[in-house]
Amino acid sequence: MSYSVIQLKELMNQDYDLNKVFSTFSSINGDVENFLLNKAVQFEKLDLSRTYLVFTSYKGKSVLAGYYSITNKPLIISKRNFSKLSSSLRKKLLGMGQKTERENYEIKSILVGQIGKNFNHKELISGTDILKLSYITINQIYQLIGGRIVYLEVDDDNHLRKFYNKNGFREVEGYRTPNNQCLYIKKISDIVSEDA
């Protein structure tokens, strides 16, 4: 199946009827659906993130199969939380980032803020397909501005844990984000080599 990825900002610049497109989207995750319906446009206008819509053909029509949202945001781990990580993980992370003036640990990163599949057309795309499409964008961002890791903040859910582990992300065990979510990381160099 072929997919077409269109940046939300392009459609906004064309005065496209986004409500019509978004009204066809449904997710089993309320946060994923809420972001697309109520926040994505505002985040675009404020340059907080970029959202990419994934379309495919179904019965001769172009339909929204899913989306992903990406932003350039350093991963910052407080000194206290960094000290709680395993020594092997601390050692790996030390090679990728730096300590800040406040003794926090910062890694230049890309945050995949949202990955959403349209469950009205769930047979048309997999979560892995959407993630792989995001890798193309991540590679382009990496070529322009660099970075060391991609990270995601994910609800503590076994299905999501299996999904991200299967796709090469590593959970930072014992760490919770300020939103009380699990943190998953992957080296950008691994994504770039997958995309090659």
C-alpha positions, 0 to 999 in steps of 0.5 A, spaced: 500 500 500 502 506 498 502 512 503 502 520 502 505 524 507 502 531 507 504 536 513 499 539 516 501 546 515 501 545 507 493 544 508 493 550 513 496 555 508 491 552 502 485 554 507 483 546 506 477 544 510 481 541 516 474 539 520 472 535 514 478 531 514 479 531 522 472 529 522 473 522 519 479 520 524 477 516 530 482 513 535 482 508 541 486 513 545 483 519 547 489 523 547 491 521 540 484 523 538 484 530 542 491 532 539 489 532 532 482 535 533 483 540 538 491 542 538 495 540 532 493 546 528 494 551 534 501 547 535 503 549 528 501 556 529 505 557 535 511 553 532 511 548 537 511 542 533 509 539 526 504 534 524 504 530 518 498 527 516 498 520 512 493 519 507 492 513 502 487 510 497 480 507 499 475 505 494 477 510 490 478 516 495 484 519 499 482 517 506 486 519 512 489 513 515 493 516 521 498 522 523 504 523 527 507 529 530 514 531 531 518 537 535 525 539 536 526 538 544 532 536 548 531 530 553 532 533 560 533 529 566 534 532 572 540 530 576 536 526 581 532 522 576 539 521 572 542 518 579 536 513 579 538 510 572 542 504 572 550 505 571 550 502 564 544 507 562 548 513 565 554 511 562 551 510 555 547 517 556 553 521 558 556 519 551 550 523 548 549 529 552 551 534 557 550 536 564 547 543 564 549 549 569 543 546 574 547 539 573 541 536 569 542 532 564 541 534 557 541 530 550 539 534 543 533 530 541 527 529 537 520 528 540 515 524 537 509 527 541 504 523 537 503 517 533 495 516 531 492 511 527 485 512 524 481 506 527 475 508 522 480 505 517 485 501 521 486 495 516 489 501 511 495 502 516 499 499 522 502 503 527 509 500 525 508 503 518 506 510 521 512 510 525 517 508 519 514 514 515 516 518 521 523 516 521 523 519 514 521 526 517 526 524 523 532 523 518 530 530 514 530 533 521 537 530 523 540 532 516 538 539 518 539 540 525 542 534 528 541 530 534 542 524 538 536 521 540 529 520 538 524 519 544 517 518 546 513 519 552 508 513 553 502 511 557 504 505 562 501 500 558 503 493 556 501 493 549 505 500 547 511 497 551 511 491 546 510 495 540 515 500 542 520 495 544 519 491 537 520 497 534 527 498 537 526 503 542 528 502 549 524 504 555 528 508 560 526 503 566 524 506 573 524 513 570 517 517 569 516 523 565 513 530 569 506 527 566 508 520 569 509 517 563 514 512 561 520 514 557 522 510 550 529 512 547 532 510 540 538 513 537 537 517 531 543 513 528 539 507 528 533 510 525 538 513 519 541 506 518 534 503 517 531 509 513 538 508 508 
